[in-house]
Amino acid sequence: MLLVHLTSSNNRNSVLRSGIKPRFYRQEYPKGVFAMPIIPDFYISHQWLRELKRSGQRNICGVYFRIPDEQEVYVGHYNRQHLHTTVAEAAGMIMEAKNSQGYEVFIPRKIAADEIKHIKALPQVLGWRYYPEAHGKKPCGCPVCLLKGEIKSRKIRQAWEEG
C-alpha cells in the first residue's frame, strides 16, 4: 500500500537518509508516524497540508512510501477513537466514508529509508484549516481555539470580541 507522510521540506535529506522517525501521539498508542493512503481523491490524501502549515512550517512536501497491506495501523477521525486494523482496510474505510475529511492513519513504527519511494513538492494550498468543515465559516477567536502568534490572530480575535 502506498501512503504519504507530510513533513517540512527542511527534513527532506534526513528522511531520505534515515527514514521517518516515530513520534509520540497519545498515551493509548505507541510512538509512530502519521500518514494517509494514496487514494483516487488527491485532496483527501493530502488534506492535512494546510492544517500542518499552521504550526509555522513554510513549505511542506509529501514523503511517499510503501508498506505491506497487512501492516497493522490505527485509523479514524482525528478527534474520535481510532480503530486498530490493517492498512488495506484503513484505505477502504477512508474511501467508503461519507465525508473522508479529518481521517488519519497512524502507523505504530518507524518508516525505514528503503520503504520510501520518493519525496515530492506539493501545492501549498491543499486541505483545510482549523477543522474540516471550517471553509466559509468565521474562525473562533476565543483564547482556547486561537493561540497568540497564529497567522492573523489579532484581527480574528478583535472581530470575535466585537461580534
DOLO-121799 format. One record per residue (C-alpha): residue in one letter; x, y, z. Coordinates in Angstrom, 3 decimals. Example, Ala and Ser with C-alpha at 12.3 -4.5 7.8 and 13.67 -1.06 7.14 Angstrom:
! DOLO-121799
TORTI  kollum         u         v         w
TORTI       a    12.300    -4.500     7.800
TORTI       s    13.670    -1.060     7.140
This chain:
! DOLO-121799
TORTI  kollum         u         v         w
TORTI       m     0.000     0.000     0.000
TORTI       l     1.334     3.426    -0.951
TORTI       l     0.976     6.157     1.662
TORTI       v     2.056     9.794     2.039
TORTI       h     3.502    11.472     5.119
TORTI       l     3.609    15.278     5.138
TORTI       t     6.674    16.966     6.580
TORTI       s     8.693    20.161     6.305
TORTI       s    10.837    20.420     3.187
TORTI       n    13.757    21.056     5.572
TORTI       n    13.529    17.389     6.654
TORTI       r    13.978    16.040     3.113
TORTI       n    17.622    14.921     3.362
TORTI       s    17.191    13.467     6.844
TORTI       v    14.163    11.437     5.746
TORTI       l    15.968    10.084     2.686
TORTI       r    18.960     9.096     4.833
TORTI       s    17.255     7.716     7.976
TORTI       g    13.570     7.236     7.173
TORTI       i    10.672     8.745     9.114
TORTI       k    11.230     8.695    12.850
TORTI       p     8.278     7.781    15.069
TORTI       r     6.774    10.450    17.295
TORTI       f     4.690    10.210    20.451
TORTI       y     0.977    10.524    19.715
TORTI       r    -1.329     9.748    22.629
TORTI       q    -0.957     7.725    25.802
TORTI       e    -3.029     4.830    24.486
TORTI       y    -0.860     4.486    21.351
TORTI       p     2.862     3.732    20.992
TORTI       k     5.223     6.021    19.077
TORTI       g     4.531     6.102    15.359
TORTI       v     4.073     8.002    12.112
TORTI       f     1.035     9.770    10.688
TORTI       a     0.198     9.164     7.034
TORTI       m    -2.645     8.986     4.574
TORTI       p    -3.193     6.290     1.949
TORTI       i    -2.937     7.366    -1.670
TORTI       i    -6.495     7.056    -2.936
TORTI       p    -8.061     8.384    -6.162
TORTI       d    -9.014    11.656    -4.405
TORTI       f    -5.772    13.728    -4.334
TORTI       y    -7.315    16.297    -1.972
TORTI       i    -8.248    13.699     0.666
TORTI       s    -4.818    12.053     0.503
TORTI       h    -3.131    15.419     1.148
TORTI       q    -5.846    17.131     3.220
TORTI       w    -3.658    17.767     6.293
TORTI       l    -1.243    20.121     4.497
TORTI       r    -2.817    23.480     5.398
TORTI       e    -3.543    22.428     8.964
TORTI       l     0.111    21.402     9.400
TORTI       k     1.241    24.749     7.964
TORTI       r    -0.471    26.470    10.895
TORTI       s     2.381    25.185    13.096
TORTI       g     4.745    27.564    11.264
TORTI       q     6.264    25.408     8.531
TORTI       r     6.773    27.355     5.311
TORTI       n     6.984    24.527     2.779
TORTI       i     5.605    21.049     3.246
TORTI       c     6.454    18.133     0.999
TORTI       g     4.969    14.678     0.578
TORTI       v     7.055    11.632     1.523
TORTI       y     5.630     8.674    -0.391
TORTI       f     6.344     5.220     0.985
TORTI       r     5.122     1.673     0.587
TORTI       i     4.314    -0.737     3.420
TORTI       p     2.731    -4.222     3.335
TORTI       d    -1.089    -4.330     3.081
TORTI       e    -1.148    -6.466     6.256
TORTI       q     0.639    -3.785     8.334
TORTI       e    -1.386    -3.031    11.470
TORTI       v    -2.355     0.627    11.890
TORTI       y    -4.825     2.833    13.735
TORTI       v    -7.370     4.712    11.625
TORTI       g   -10.121     7.159    12.466
TORTI       h   -11.286    10.737    12.547
TORTI       y    -8.748    12.970    14.305
TORTI       n   -10.967    13.770    17.292
TORTI       r   -12.563    10.344    17.775
TORTI       q   -11.482     6.882    18.898
TORTI       h    -9.306     5.092    16.336
TORTI       l    -9.825     1.549    15.094
TORTI       h    -6.953    -0.963    15.077
TORTI       t    -6.883    -2.607    11.629
TORTI       t    -4.677    -3.294     8.600
TORTI       v    -3.549    -0.515     6.274
TORTI       a    -5.534    -2.005     3.348
TORTI       e    -8.749    -1.989     5.409
TORTI       a    -7.959     1.555     6.596
TORTI       a    -7.687     2.780     2.993
TORTI       g   -11.024     1.146     2.162
TORTI       m   -12.616     2.704     5.225
TORTI       i   -11.439     6.186     4.201
TORTI       m   -12.601     5.743     0.588
TORTI       e   -16.052     4.500     1.678
TORTI       a   -16.623     7.178     4.340
TORTI       k   -19.430     9.618     3.637
TORTI       n   -17.036    12.501     4.400
TORTI       s   -13.356    11.494     4.432
TORTI       q   -12.105    14.864     5.662
TORTI       g   -10.423    14.655     9.051
TORTI       y    -9.413    10.990     8.848
TORTI       e    -5.883     9.968     9.710
TORTI       v    -3.803     6.796     9.718
TORTI       f    -1.272     6.167    12.488
TORTI       i     1.459     3.585    11.861
TORTI       p     2.949     2.405    15.185
TORTI       r     6.538     2.087    13.991
TORTI       k     9.372     3.817    12.153
TORTI       i     9.311     4.015     8.351
TORTI       a    12.687     2.762     7.099
TORTI       a    14.616     4.648     4.419
TORTI       d    14.327     1.715     1.987
TORTI       e    10.497     1.869     2.203
TORTI       i    10.494     5.458     0.897
TORTI       k     9.762     5.652    -2.839
TORTI       h    10.071     9.405    -3.457
TORTI       i     9.611    12.874    -1.999
TORTI       k     7.563    15.420    -3.916
TORTI       a     6.888    19.143    -3.594
TORTI       l     3.169    19.829    -3.200
TORTI       p     0.858    22.789    -3.851
TORTI       q     0.834    24.676    -0.545
TORTI       v    -2.909    25.466    -0.624
TORTI       l    -4.271    21.925    -0.260
TORTI       g    -6.539    20.967     2.594
TORTI       w    -8.443    22.624     5.377
TORTI       r    -7.546    24.768     8.386
TORTI       y    -8.924    24.658    11.924
TORTI       y   -11.329    21.747    11.231
TORTI       p   -12.620    20.004     8.090
TORTI       e   -15.941    21.867     7.797
TORTI       a   -14.456    25.306     8.556
TORTI       h   -14.401    26.607     4.964
TORTI       g   -16.763    29.575     4.636
TORTI       k   -17.228    29.963     8.412
TORTI       k   -15.635    32.643    10.549
TORTI       p   -12.932    31.242    12.829
TORTI       c   -13.470    31.282    16.573
TORTI       g   -11.331    33.948    18.278
TORTI       c   -11.518    32.630    21.831
TORTI       p    -8.163    32.025    23.578
TORTI       v    -8.683    28.249    23.506
TORTI       c    -9.248    27.981    19.738
TORTI       l    -6.901    30.748    18.608
TORTI       l    -3.496    30.974    20.248
TORTI       k    -1.421    34.155    20.334
TORTI       g     1.041    34.366    17.475
TORTI       e    -1.004    32.421    14.940
TORTI       i    -1.475    33.921    11.489
TORTI       k    -3.902    36.886    11.597
TORTI       s    -4.794    36.034    15.206
TORTI       r    -5.070    39.661    16.334
TORTI       k    -7.638    40.556    13.638
TORTI       i    -9.619    37.358    14.214
TORTI       r    -9.651    37.922    17.982
TORTI       q   -10.763    41.575    17.575
TORTI       a   -13.629    40.568    15.261
TORTI       w   -14.659    37.815    17.703
TORTI       e   -14.667    40.222    20.679
TORTI       e   -16.731    42.817    18.764
TORTI       g   -19.360    40.455    17.452
